[in-house]
Amino acid sequence: MKSWINTCSLIALLGAAPFLSATLHAELAVGDSAPDFELPGSDGKTYRLADFKDKEVVVLAWFPKAFTGGCTAECKSLKENNDALGKYKAAWFTASVDTAEDNKRFAESLELNYPILSDPDKKVATAYGVVSGERGLPARWTFYIGKDGKILRIDKAVKAGEAGADVAKTLEELGVEKRD
């Protein structure tokens, strides 16, 4: 009888494992400190969140996979809204877990005017909660990070083809300072 109870307890615990792992990593929320990052960009430079502290708002738009329809539409939308985005004291990036080489080819194929950041080991993506044990590719979420490093907004309902216009609108709504 005792071994049967232990077996049932083990089965119950294993069944709860996904729930337990999800609760161990609290989801990021507005007001939280954004996880720091140091990631290679498709332009060959390395970008660190800390480099923008007290200087510019950072927009970090995660996408699932380079060379796919939705991700192509999102990246193109940000490119097409360059003038509207450039009015603000903000730096914007798309990011994925693709390799730096893949993202470089992807950025070049779209003639992007901003860098795509690469996180192939998924450490930063995991810290932002866009990947998890159940979700190996990033969710299409956009994070707005203030000059103080705190999260200003998280958009989890990104419309790929409207992403650029939506980011510009959000920067306006957040009252982000405009460039001179």
NORKARA-V766248 format. One record per residue. N is the residue number from 1. SS is DSSP state (A for helix, B for strand, O for the rest). PSI is psi in whole degrees, 0 to 359 (* if undefined). D_FIRST is the distance of its C-alpha to the first C-alpha in whole Angstrom. Layout:
BEGIN
<<N | SS | PSI | D_FIRST> <N | SS | PSI | D_FIRST>>
END
This chain:
BEGIN
<<1 | O | 318 | 0> <2 | A | 318 | 4> <3 | A | 326 | 6> <4 | A | 318 | 5> <5 | A | 317 | 6> <6 | A | 320 | 9> <7 | A | 315 | 10> <8 | A | 321 | 11> <9 | A | 318 | 12> <10 | A | 316 | 14> <11 | A | 316 | 15> <12 | A | 318 | 17> <13 | A | 317 | 18> <14 | A | 324 | 20> <15 | A | 333 | 21> <16 | A | 354 | 23> <17 | A | 314 | 25> <18 | A | 321 | 28> <19 | A | 316 | 28> <20 | A | 318 | 27> <21 | A | 326 | 30> <22 | A | 327 | 32> <23 | A | 342 | 32> <24 | A | 331 | 33> <25 | O | 98 | 36> <26 | O | 139 | 38> <27 | O | 140 | 40> <28 | O | 148 | 44> <29 | O | 163 | 46> <30 | O | 134 | 50> <31 | O | 341 | 51> <32 | O | 155 | 48> <33 | B | 132 | 50> <34 | O | 139 | 50> <35 | O | 134 | 48> <36 | O | 155 | 51> <37 | O | 155 | 52> <38 | B | 102 | 54> <39 | B | 147 | 54> <40 | B | 140 | 57> <41 | B | 161 | 59> <42 | O | 346 | 61> <43 | O | 5 | 64> <44 | O | 354 | 63> <45 | O | 159 | 63> <46 | B | 135 | 60> <47 | B | 134 | 59> <48 | B | 135 | 57> <49 | A | 320 | 56> <50 | A | 333 | 58> <51 | A | 343 | 61> <52 | A | 355 | 61> <53 | O | 133 | 61> <54 | O | 10 | 63> <55 | O | 304 | 65> <56 | O | 153 | 64> <57 | B | 145 | 61> <58 | B | 132 | 59> <59 | B | 121 | 57> <60 | B | 105 | 55> <61 | B | 104 | 54> <62 | B | 141 | 51> <63 | O | 157 | 51> <64 | O | 309 | 49> <65 | O | 129 | 51> <66 | O | 151 | 54> <67 | O | 25 | 56> <68 | O | 162 | 54> <69 | A | 305 | 56> <70 | A | 320 | 55> <71 | A | 324 | 55> <72 | A | 315 | 58> <73 | A | 318 | 59> <74 | A | 312 | 58> <75 | A | 319 | 60> <76 | A | 320 | 63> <77 | A | 318 | 63> <78 | A | 319 | 63> <79 | A | 314 | 66> <80 | A | 339 | 68> <81 | O | 21 | 67> <82 | A | 315 | 68> <83 | A | 316 | 71> <84 | A | 319 | 69> <85 | A | 323 | 67> <86 | O | 349 | 69> <87 | O | 342 | 71> <88 | B | 153 | 68> <89 | O | 78 | 67> <90 | B | 148 | 64> <91 | B | 136 | 63> <92 | B | 143 | 61> <93 | B | 149 | 58> <94 | B | 160 | 56> <95 | B | 148 | 53> <96 | B | 177 | 51> <97 | O | 12 | 48> <98 | O | 161 | 51> <99 | O | 161 | 53> <100 | A | 323 | 56> <101 | A | 315 | 58> <102 | A | 316 | 56> <103 | A | 329 | 57> <104 | A | 314 | 61> <105 | A | 319 | 61> <106 | A | 312 | 60> <107 | A | 317 | 62> <108 | A | 321 | 65> <109 | A | 331 | 65> <110 | A | 357 | 65> <111 | O | 50 | 67> <112 | O | 150 | 65> <113 | O | 21 | 67> <114 | O | 159 | 64> <115 | O | 147 | 61> <116 | B | 130 | 58> <117 | B | 145 | 56> <118 | B | 133 | 53> <119 | O | 64 | 49> <120 | O | 337 | 48> <121 | O | 356 | 45> <122 | O | 14 | 44> <123 | A | 314 | 44> <124 | A | 317 | 46> <125 | A | 321 | 45> <126 | A | 318 | 42> <127 | A | 326 | 43> <128 | A | 352 | 45> <129 | O | 10 | 42> <130 | O | 343 | 44> <131 | O | 155 | 41> <132 | O | 182 | 37> <133 | O | 324 | 34> <134 | O | 338 | 35> <135 | O | 101 | 38> <136 | O | 333 | 40> <137 | O | 148 | 44> <138 | O | 144 | 45> <139 | O | 152 | 45> <140 | O | 81 | 49> <141 | O | 145 | 49> <142 | B | 130 | 52> <143 | B | 134 | 52> <144 | B | 118 | 55> <145 | B | 124 | 55> <146 | O | 168 | 58> <147 | O | 337 | 61> <148 | O | 0 | 58> <149 | O | 4 | 55> <150 | B | 148 | 53> <151 | B | 124 | 52> <152 | B | 324 | 55> <153 | B | 151 | 53> <154 | B | 122 | 50> <155 | B | 112 | 51> <156 | O | 9 | 48> <157 | O | 45 | 50> <158 | O | 132 | 53> <159 | O | 111 | 55> <160 | A | 309 | 56> <161 | A | 347 | 60> <162 | A | 7 | 60> <163 | A | 313 | 59> <164 | A | 312 | 62> <165 | A | 321 | 64> <166 | A | 321 | 60> <167 | A | 315 | 60> <168 | A | 317 | 64> <169 | A | 318 | 63> <170 | A | 319 | 60> <171 | A | 320 | 63> <172 | A | 312 | 65> <173 | A | 324 | 63> <174 | O | 352 | 61> <175 | O | 32 | 65> <176 | O | 135 | 65> <177 | O | 142 | 68> <178 | B | 155 | 71> <179 | O | 154 | 73> <180 | O | * | 76>>
END
